[in-house]
Amino acid sequence: MPGYEVIGEEEKREVLEVLETGVLMRYGFDKERKGIFKVRQLEEEFSRYLGVSYALGVTSGSAALKVALTAMDICPGDEVIVPAFTFIATYEAVLEVGAIPVMADIDETLNLNPSSIKACLTPRTKAVIPVHMCGAGARIEEIVQEAKSLGLLVLEDNAQSCGGSVRGKKLGTFGHMGIFSFDYYKTITTGEGGLVVTNDKVLADRAEWYHDHGHDHDPRVSRAMEGRTILGFNFRMNELQGAVGLAQLRKLDWIIQEQRKNKARIKEMLRSVPGLKFRELVDPEGDTATFLAFNLPTEEKALTFQQALAKGGCDTVCFKNNKWHYVPNWEHFLAWSTANSQKWPFTNPGYRGVVPDYDRSRIPIAEDLLGRTLFMPISIVMPEERMQTIEQAIAQAKREI
Ligand SMILES: *Cc1c(COP(=O)(O)O)cnc(C)c1O
């Protein structure tokens, strides 16, 4: 999965260029920076790579979600539909802007089920956040179509499938806005970092203003004299992150290619396991192959298989049991334990709805399918020895189910 495996000379060279000027900030210091604008260049190269009009570097994927929801004017009292299977940051971001997340079910792609959108709809629903989990896309065309017919905004959380696509169009560019994460676990990394993308000039401007205290970034005046637009905050990406990001972006297609090769080999090893089915991919050509996901007929069989694989030195993840990626397991979220003692926004008196229940009974497909699905992380570099360990572990585990 992660770009940290291949940090090397290219990243060093980019970072050194920044250190030689001494200018670590993306804005200002025009004389000292000697024409070097790493974050700006990363935004330009990324938008070209994705085929999107605007990209904005920010401090993290979580920050990117908050900046995007703010740009989209998601307000206190609004509801936002989010799949039950996602990293907790997606839910936290909705709460950060004062809105209420509504939990939706998944489908065989393990991503947001397009038909669950209508089931979650209320007069307060403003937006939906499809999350492209574990390397592969949701049924994004159907989701965008459904959202459009219901008058909802779409924000794609593409923290986990950077470089992936559906029918030739890059994930993150289907909705009104999209976000990426470059944290240390992600397909490409800047240590911490994120990106907000959109084709809409109004949303792009609002995101840019909000992420830098409302600065209008007027190129004709110095930073101190720039105009003030809306109140914002500081989510600026710095030049060192921009530099590492540039080197990593240039490796992205190669990273995906290597992961695909490794994944294809392991997929072959698993093919003969009785009852095993692979995760449904909307478009196999656009898979980033950061994970290989497969399911067995029952939860019991899946757990037996998982333990047998682990004994053989091959670890897998069952996300139904994971503490950070499945809503029913977040006891602090379920208890409304936000960071303020008033439990806001769950207790917002201006909220006209009933706080949605996050009970397992609302997500039958996730409950069934995630419980019998195992995820094997795929690395960029997988030496022959590692492949043989996996092959032997699979052969042994097959005998135990
Ligand atoms: C990693 C991740 C985020 C948050 O990104 P950070 O850069 O770690 O803040 C958001 N959503 C999903 C689905 C993620 O996996």
The ligand as an SDF file (V2000), in Angstrom:
LIG
                    3D

 15 15  0  0  0  0  0  0  0  0999 V2000
   -6.6630    8.3650    5.9900 C   0  0  0  0  0  0  0  0  0  0  0  0
   -8.0710    8.7010    5.7450 C   0  0  0  0  0  0  0  0  0  0  0  0
   -8.5980    9.9800    6.0010 C   0  0  0  0  0  0  0  0  0  0  0  0
   -7.8520   11.0300    6.7400 C   0  0  0  0  0  0  0  0  0  0  0  0
   -6.6220   11.3640    6.2340 O   0  0  0  0  0  0  0  0  0  0  0  0
   -5.4570   11.9140    7.1840 P   0  0  0  0  0  0  0  0  0  0  0  0
   -4.4820   12.4630    6.2030 O   0  0  0  0  0  0  0  0  0  0  0  0
   -4.9210   10.7590    7.9660 O   0  0  0  0  0  0  0  0  0  0  0  0
   -6.0450   12.9640    8.0490 O   0  0  0  0  0  0  0  0  0  0  0  0
   -9.9100   10.2330    5.6340 C   0  0  0  0  0  0  0  0  0  0  0  0
  -10.6770    9.2880    5.0700 N   0  0  0  0  0  0  0  0  0  0  0  0
  -10.2270    8.0470    4.8370 C   0  0  0  0  0  0  0  0  0  0  0  0
  -11.1260    7.0420    4.1950 C   0  0  0  0  0  0  0  0  0  0  0  0
   -8.9200    7.7060    5.1900 C   0  0  0  0  0  0  0  0  0  0  0  0
   -8.4850    6.4610    4.9860 O   0  0  0  0  0  0  0  0  0  0  0  0
  1  2  1  0
  2  3  1  0
  2 14  2  0
  3  4  1  0
  3 10  2  0
  4  5  1  0
  5  6  1  0
  6  7  2  0
  6  8  1  0
  6  9  1  0
 10 11  1  0
 11 12  2  0
 12 13  1  0
 12 14  1  0
 14 15  1  0
M  END
$$$$
